[in-house]
């Protein structure tokens, strides 16, 4: 039941290739410990070295998105958290970004119109910013909000908030809806909202000119997932005909055939190795720049990056490797635009590791080339300085 209250094609575009191979790397963090907000580093794609440039203070910017022209950066303010009052709403902050200097300037902040915002996506025309509200609390429960983006980069208050209802069998994790990501289809016509609590991938049409609002439900409503799996993040393959999903609660990666707004499940693979015993927690999923490999992070007691190859004939995945993150709780990671490096943050170890990546085999060198300390690093975006 859904009540409306008011991709690869659209993955982060890093911009022009810098002549010296040095990009800006924006890092989102949790700020209850050592961190202050969003950190900007210079990341050298020739050596894998990262040098800190600046920090913009803001609370719990655990997920970031950058505008296509790289002039603006948006961050969730993930509140209230496990112990906060359910009456408190999370926020979304807008920043102007001077890419040449690596400096962020605060513009404004609006309510996420829900609790615990954890994901952001810009609509294909960049008229709207969508935020997924995970919502630890059953009231208000999981939702996503649609925020208008103004010409000067500032955000307006939500023009539409969609609440999901229902839950799943895993007590304490699926007692109510938990929207964990909002992802547009490659053609920009559809939006998918992954609901960890309800085990559903909700589908909507993107209708910015419609009198009913910029997002409207499809006739089929959602794609049901296996009970208790907890769908989290979705990406599309390079050909736009396949999609890949991480499910958090059973640490799996699923493959879908995609056509005209509909997802058809064709394959599910475990992230863990045979015989693994311990807690799991499937998290982020990303595609290599050439579209030949898929990477996913698994937390819990596994704490690793799992590597899959993509069959170009049918989009199916084959698990080809595992790499320890060398820390605890690798929530997010990024592959740099050259495809030479994979950068992963260990949220509960306050460390970032940079692994050399073999572009032909997709595997990671187990000995990291670089690492540095940073409090609770959880998201990474690479952006050209020009």
BELTAGI-V304119 format. One record per helix or strand of 2 or more residues. SS is the DSSP state (~ for helix, > for strand). FROM is the first residue (numbers start at 1). TO is the last residue. If there is no record, write none. Layout:
ss: <SS | SS>
from: <FROM | FROM>
to: <TO | TO>
This chain:
ss: <> | > | > | > | > | > | > | > | > | > | > | > | > | > | > | > | > | > | > | > | > | > | > | > | > | > | > | > | >>
from: <2 | 22 | 37 | 50 | 64 | 72 | 91 | 103 | 117 | 128 | 143 | 155 | 179 | 190 | 200 | 215 | 231 | 242 | 252 | 262 | 282 | 293 | 304 | 317 | 333 | 341 | 351 | 370 | 377>
to: <4 | 29 | 44 | 57 | 66 | 77 | 98 | 111 | 122 | 133 | 149 | 164 | 184 | 195 | 206 | 224 | 236 | 247 | 259 | 270 | 287 | 298 | 310 | 324 | 335 | 346 | 357 | 373 | 384>
